[in-house]
Amino acid sequence: MFHPALIMLAVLLSQARTGQSTATPQTPAQQSPAQSTTTTQPTAAAQTPASPGSTAVASTAAAPNVPMMFVKAMTVPELGRLAITPNIDGKIDPEEWDPFSSDNGVDTYFQWEPQKLHFAASHVPIGQDLVISIDGHGDSWLVGRDNLEVRVHWNGNDAQLTERILDNTPVSGPVWVDAANFRSTTEFASSADASGHTIEMSIIDPDTGTFPDTSGKTVGIRFDEVPESTAPAEPLLPRVMTPAHLQLARGESIPAGLTWRAQVPERTVVPGQGAKIRLTFNGNDDLNLKRIDMRTEGLAQNNTFASGVPFPGFDKKGRAFVDYKTNVTPDAALGYRVMKATLVDGSGKTSVMETSYEIAPIISFDFHDRTVVASSEPTVASFTTILESHTTDRVDGVFRIQVPDGWKVKDGNDQRFMIYDSRGKDRITFKIMVPGGFKGTAPIKLISDFNGKHSESTEYIVVQ
């Protein structure tokens, strides 16, 4: 039986909203994201026995004999999280990651894409495991079936992951359930040096509705380091989560009297073509704004332009406009990137504005409704994907599907498609035979070959 004090603490903490920032985040008007792009191919995660924000402030009143693990609020200076795609190679490159917290000397990072969350940590001490807690709907750890725990254990320098879901829906109380679907869609890489371990990780939502698919949503996040001998946490143990707000733009140190927003007519650009982001400011000349410098950060900084201009005066309606224009080199890596603008006033004070945009493949695949009912007999299931062009050119090509061994494409392979319009779409249907007795998550590859070029995306079919 659970200790009565543990039950009381769980109830109190599950009712409380976690964390508030010591500084109110500066955020522009809400913007819509582009469609999700080509996904990375996951590396199968090894298994080990399971075990167990803004400056977040939460009650940590102690109860007798109750473990205090997961109860201390994290110190997280910035709650707004931008869409950024990392390179999962076990190394933290400059501006690749959005810093989250530095509690206990461990640097942690968190960023997102539609239906995909990215996590990293460096300086994890030898002999410690890293535990990442994710509340996908941001509605408290002890609510719903959207709570995923990922525990990273190192066997020497090799990272091993254990993932499990906390299900709070049973009347009898919370229970841990298997997270095999998420294990199939998790990609990670690790390294080590004298300062400790480093881990980079991407997790795709395998059509469970656990992770948000658009900006404007909130997820609960926390990182913990525990001795590797620590036993698995009980399901009723509460966790104080940091509310992380998924955004496409954010600002820092914006002066009083100035508002801004990023106007991005097309949030995607393909390698070899150009992009334009307009920053619209509302204010007046009393702000004494002098200059604005703009560039793309991180993994695309050497594939894009940087520019700086004197800040234009405000018009009679109190508006000023500055455009960031860039070409993207043909060899640029795909993914979400961040344009950073630094505004300088007459006294030398700076303000920062950031907005996400996507370097996208020419063709991406919008693939939903991917769940199939399990059967002891082979089942033929129908699927639909939307081919979306991110170029202004006409696209004329062939669509193909690759399936795992033992599966068969019954209809729709080698289909011709044509997208006439600039940034147009085409709807493709196909049928796949799922082998009898299969239950779980299986990867398929959606492929398009066109105009001498190639796009592909690894997607997942869930059989349950």
C-alpha positions in Angstrom: 0.0 0.0 0.0 1.1 3.6 -0.6 2.1 5.7 2.4 -0.7 8.1 3.3 1.7 11.0 3.3 2.7 10.1 -0.3 -0.9 10.1 -1.4 -1.5 13.5 0.2 1.6 15.0 -1.4 0.6 13.5 -4.8 -2.8 15.1 -4.6 -1.5 18.5 -3.6 1.2 18.7 -6.2 -1.0 17.3 -9.0 -3.5 20.1 -8.4 -0.9 22.9 -8.6 0.3 24.5 -11.8 4.1 24.5 -11.9 6.5 27.3 -12.3 6.5 30.9 -13.3 9.3 32.8 -14.9 11.1 35.5 -13.0 10.9 37.5 -16.2 7.7 37.6 -18.3 8.6 36.2 -21.8 8.3 38.6 -24.7 6.3 36.9 -27.4 4.9 38.2 -30.7 1.5 37.4 -32.2 0.7 33.7 -32.8 1.7 32.3 -36.1 0.9 29.0 -37.9 3.6 26.4 -38.6 4.4 24.8 -41.9 3.7 21.2 -42.5 6.0 18.7 -40.8 9.1 17.7 -42.9 11.1 14.7 -43.6 11.7 12.7 -40.4 15.0 11.3 -39.3 15.6 7.6 -39.3 15.6 6.3 -35.7 18.3 4.1 -34.1 16.9 1.2 -32.2 17.2 1.9 -28.4 18.8 -0.7 -26.2 16.9 -1.7 -23.2 17.8 -1.7 -19.5 15.7 -2.2 -16.3 13.5 0.9 -15.8 13.9 3.2 -12.9 13.3 6.2 -12.2 11.3 25.5 -15.4 11.7 30.3 -16.4 12.5 29.9 -12.8 9.8 27.5 -11.9 8.4 27.8 -8.4 6.3 25.1 -6.7 5.5 24.0 -3.2 7.9 21.4 -2.0 6.6 21.0 1.5 8.0 17.8 2.9 5.8 14.9 4.2 7.2 12.3 6.6 9.2 9.4 4.8 8.1 10.7 1.4 10.9 10.6 -1.3 11.6 14.1 -2.6 12.8 13.0 -6.0 11.1 14.9 -8.9 9.6 17.5 -6.5 12.1 20.3 -6.6 11.2 22.8 -9.3 13.8 23.4 -12.0 15.4 26.8 -12.7 14.5 27.6 -16.4 15.2 31.1 -17.5 13.2 30.9 -20.8 9.8 29.1 -21.0 9.2 29.9 -24.7 10.7 27.2 -26.9 11.5 27.6 -30.5 11.2 25.0 -33.4 14.7 23.9 -34.1 16.0 20.7 -35.7 19.3 19.3 -34.2 21.8 16.9 -35.7 21.7 13.8 -33.5 25.4 12.9 -33.3 26.2 13.0 -29.6 27.9 16.4 -29.9 26.5 19.8 -28.8 27.5 22.2 -31.6 27.3 26.0 -31.2 23.7 27.3 -31.5 22.5 23.9 -32.4 20.4 23.6 -29.2 18.1 25.9 -27.2 19.4 25.9 -23.5 16.8 24.8 -21.0 18.5 24.7 -17.5 21.9 24.3 -15.8 20.6 22.9 -12.5 23.2 20.8 -10.6 25.9 21.6 -13.1 24.2 19.6 -15.8 23.4 21.6 -19.0 20.0 20.5 -20.5 18.3 21.5 -23.7 14.8 21.3 -25.2 13.3 22.2 -28.5 10.5 20.9 -30.8 9.0 20.4 -34.2 5.4 19.3 -35.0 4.9 15.9 -33.4 8.5 15.7 -32.5 10.4 16.7 -29.4 14.2 17.1 -29.0 16.2 16.7 -25.8 19.9 17.0 -24.9 22.1 17.1 -21.8 25.8 17.5 -21.2 28.1 17.1 -18.2 25.9 14.3 -16.8 28.2 12.9 -14.0 29.7 9.4 -14.3 27.6 7.0 -12.2 24.4 9.0 -12.7 21.4 8.2 -14.9 19.4 10.9 -16.6 15.6 10.9 -16.3 13.5 13.0 -18.7 9.9 13.4 -17.8 7.5 14.6 -20.5 3.8 15.7 -19.9 2.7 15.9 -23.5 -0.5 17.9 -22.9 0.9 20.1 -20.1 -2.0 19.2 -17.8 0.0 17.8 -14.8 2.0 14.6 -14.4 -0.8 12.8 -12.6 -3.4 13.5 -15.3 -4.2 11.5 -18.4 -2.1 9.0 -20.4 0.2 11.5 -22.0 3.2 11.2 -19.6 6.4 9.7 -20.9 9.5 8.9 -18.9 12.8 8.3 -20.6 15.7 7.0 -18.5 19.2 7.1 -19.9 21.7 4.7 -18.3 25.3 4.5 -19.4 27.1 1.1 -19.6 30.6 2.5 -20.0 30.3 5.0 -22.8 27.3 3.4 -24.4 23.9 4.9 -23.6 20.9 2.7 -23.0 17.3 4.0 -23.0 14.3 2.8 -21.1 10.9 4.4 -21.9 7.6 3.9 -20.2 4.2 5.7 -20.1 2.3 6.7 -17.0 -1.4 5.9 -17.4 -3.5 7.9 -14.8 -6.8 6.8 -16.3 -7.5 3.5 -14.3 -10.0 3.9 -11.5 -7.6 1.9 -9.3 -4.9 4.6 -9.7 -1.9 5.4 -11.9 0.1 2.5 -13.5 3.2 2.3 -15.7 2.6 0.8 -19.2 5.0 -0.2 -21.9 6.1 2.5 -24.4 7.2 0.2 -27.2 5.7 2.5 -29.8 7.9 5.4 -28.6 11.0 3.2 -28.4 10.6 2.5 -32.1 10.5 6.2 -32.9 13.4 7.4 -30.7 16.7 8.4 -32.1 19.7 9.1 -29.9 23.5 9.5 -29.8 25.9 9.8 -26.9 29.5 10.7 -26.1 31.7 11.1 -23.1 34.7 13.1 -21.9 36.3 14.1 -18.6 33.3 16.3 -17.7 30.8 13.5 -18.0 28.3 12.1 -20.5 26.5 14.0 -23.4 23.2 12.7 -24.9 21.2 14.0 -27.8 17.7 12.6 -28.5 14.7 13.0 -30.8 11.4 11.4 -30.2 8.6 11.2 -32.8 5.0 10.8 -31.6 3.9 7.5 -33.3 0.3 8.7 -33.9 -0.7 8.7 -30.2 -1.7 12.3 -29.9 0.8 12.7 -27.0 3.0 15.4 -28.5 1.6 18.7 -30.0 1.5 19.1 -33.8 1.5 22.9 -33.8 2.8 25.9 -32.0 0.8 27.6 -29.3 0.7 24.5 -27.1 2.4 23.8 -23.8 4.2 20.6 -22.6 5.5 19.8 -19.2 9.3 19.0 -19.0 11.8 18.1 -16.4 15.3 16.7 -16.3 16.7 14.8 -13.2 20.0 13.0 -12.5 19.7 10.0 -10.2 22.3 7.5 -8.9 22.4 4.6 -11.4 21.4 2.3 -8.6 18.1 4.2 -7.9 15.1 1.9 -8.1 12.2 2.7 -10.5 9.9 5.4 -9.3 6.4 4.4 -8.1 3.6 5.5 -10.4 1.9 7.6 -7.7 5.0 9.7 -7.1 4.3 13.3 -8.2 6.6 15.4 -10.4 6.8 19.1 -10.5 6.9 19.9 -14.3 8.1 23.1 -16.0 5.6 24.4 -18.5 7.4 24.8 -21.8 5.5 26.9 -24.4 6.0 25.8 -28.0 6.5 28.9 -30.2 7.6 30.0 -33.6 8.9 33.4 -32.5 10.1 35.0 -29.3 11.7 38.2 -28.1 14.1 39.2 -25.3 14.6 42.6 -23.7 12.1 44.3 -25.9 11.9 48.0 -24.8 8.6 49.4 -23.4 6.6 51.0 -26.1 7.8 48.7 -28.9 5.9 45.7 -30.3 7.0 43.4 -33.1 5.9 40.4 -35.2 7.5 38.3 -37.8 5.6 38.0 -41.1 6.6 34.8 -42.9 4.4 34.3 -46.0 6.0 31.0 -46.6 7.7 29.4 -43.6 9.5 26.8 -45.8 12.3 27.3 -48.3 14.1 24.5 -50.3 17.9 24.4 -50.6 19.0 26.4 -53.6 16.2 29.0 -53.4 15.5 32.1 -51.4 13.5 33.1 -48.3 12.1 36.4 -47.0 11.1 37.2 -43.4 9.6 40.6 -42.7 9.8 42.1 -39.2 7.1 44.6 -38.5 7.6 47.0 -35.6 5.1 49.4 -33.9 6.5 52.3 -31.9 7.9 55.8 -32.4 11.2 57.6 -32.9 11.5 58.4 -29.2 12.8 54.8 -28.8 16.0 56.0 -30.5 16.5 52.7 -32.4 19.7 52.8 -34.5 20.5 49.5 -36.1 19.3 46.0 -36.7 21.5 43.0 -37.6 20.0 39.7 -38.9 21.3 36.2 -39.5 20.4 32.6 -39.4 21.8 30.8 -36.3 23.3 27.4 -35.7 23.5 24.6 -38.3 22.5 26.9 -41.2 24.7 29.9 -40.5 27.2 29.0 -43.2 24.4 28.3 -45.7 22.5 31.6 -45.5 23.1 35.4 -45.6 23.8 37.8 -42.7 22.9 41.4 -43.0 22.8 44.6 -41.0 21.0 48.0 -41.8 20.3 51.2 -40.0 16.9 51.0 -38.3 14.3 52.8 -40.5 12.2 55.6 -39.0 8.6 54.9 -38.0 5.9 56.1 -40.4 2.9 58.2 -39.5 1.1 55.1 -38.3 3.9 54.2 -36.0 5.2 51.4 -38.2 8.6 50.3 -39.4 9.5 47.4 -41.6 12.7 45.5 -42.0 13.2 42.5 -44.3 15.6 39.6 -43.9 16.3 38.2 -47.3 18.5 35.2 -47.8 19.4 32.5 -50.4 19.9 29.0 -49.0 22.9 27.0 -50.5 22.0 23.8 -52.3 23.9 21.7 -49.8 22.1 23.1 -46.7 20.9 20.4 -44.2 17.1 20.1 -43.9 15.2 21.2 -40.8 13.9 24.1 -38.7 16.3 27.0 -38.3 16.1 30.3 -36.4 16.6 33.8 -37.8 18.0 36.0 -35.1 17.6 39.8 -35.3 19.6 42.0 -32.8 18.2 45.6 -32.4 20.5 48.3 -31.0 19.4 51.7 -29.6 21.3 54.9 -29.2 22.7 53.9 -25.8 24.0 50.6 -27.0 21.3 48.5 -25.4 20.3 45.4 -27.4 17.0 43.6 -28.0 16.7 40.1 -29.6 14.0 38.8 -31.8 14.0 35.2 -33.1 11.7 33.4 -35.5 11.8 29.8 -36.8 11.6 28.8 -40.4 12.1 25.5 -42.2 14.7 24.5 -44.8 12.4 21.8 -46.3 12.7 19.1 -48.9 11.1 19.8 -52.3 8.4 17.3 -51.4 7.2 16.5 -47.9 4.6 13.9 -46.8 1.7 14.7 -44.6 0.8 11.2 -43.3 -2.0 10.8 -40.7 -4.6 8.1 -39.7 -1.8 5.5 -39.5 -3.3 3.3 -36.9 -4.5 -0.3 -37.8 -6.5 -2.7 -35.7 -4.4 -5.8 -34.9 -5.6 -9.2 -36.2 -4.4 -12.7 -36.1 -5.0 -12.8 -39.9 -3.2 -10.7 -42.6 -5.0 -7.3 -42.9 -5.0 -5.0 -45.9 -5.2 -1.4 -44.7 -5.7 1.7 -46.8 -3.7 4.9 -46.2 -3.5 8.4 -47.5 -0.7 10.9 -47.7 -0.6 14.4 -48.9 2.4 15.3 -51.1 3.3 18.9 -50.5 5.6 20.9 -52.7 7.8 23.6 -51.2 9.1 24.9 -54.5 7.7 27.4 -57.0 8.4 25.0 -59.8 6.2 22.3 -61.3 6.9 18.8 -59.9 6.4 15.7 -62.0 7.4 12.4 -60.5 6.8 8.9 -59.1 5.6 7.9 -55.6 6.8 4.7 -54.0 6.5 2.9 -50.6 9.0 0.6 -48.9 7.7 -1.7 -46.1 9.4 -4.0 -43.6 10.1 -7.6 -44.4 6.9 -9.7 -44.2 4.7 -6.7 -45.2 3.5 -6.1 -48.7 2.4 -3.1 -50.7 -0.9 -4.2 -52.3 -1.8 -1.1 -54.2 -0.5 2.4 -55.0 3.2 1.7 -55.5 5.0 3.4 -58.4 2.2 6.0 -58.8 2.8 9.0 -61.0 2.0 12.4 -59.6 2.1 15.9 -60.9 1.9 19.1 -58.9 1.4 22.1 -61.3 1.0 24.9 -58.8 3.7 26.7 -56.9 3.8 25.1 -53.4 0.9 22.9 -54.4 -0.3 19.5 -53.1 -1.4 16.1 -54.4 -3.3 13.4 -52.6 -2.0 9.8 -52.8 -3.8 6.6 -51.6 -2.2 3.2 -51.2 -2.8 -0.1 -49.5 -0.5 -2.2 -47.4 -0.9 -5.8 -46.1 -0.1 -6.1 -42.4 1.0 -9.6 -41.4 -1.2 -11.5 -39.1 -0.3 -11.5 -35.4 1.7 -8.3 -35.7 1.2 -5.8 -32.9 3.3 -2.7 -32.4 4.9 0.1 -34.5 6.5 -0.5 -37.9 8.5 1.9 -40.0 7.6 2.5 -43.7 9.4 4.7 -46.1 7.5 7.2 -48.4 9.5 8.1 -51.4 9.1 10.5 -54.3 11.5 10.7 -57.3 11.0 13.7 -59.6 12.8 15.9 -62.0 16.0 14.0 -61.3 15.7 14.6 -57.6 14.6 12.5 -54.5 12.7 13.0 -51.3 11.9 10.4 -48.7 10.4 10.3 -45.2 10.4 7.5 -42.6 6.9 7.3 -41.1 5.3 4.8 -38.7 2.2 2.5 -38.8 0.8 1.6 -35.4 -0.9 -1.8 -35.1 -2.8 -2.2 -31.8 
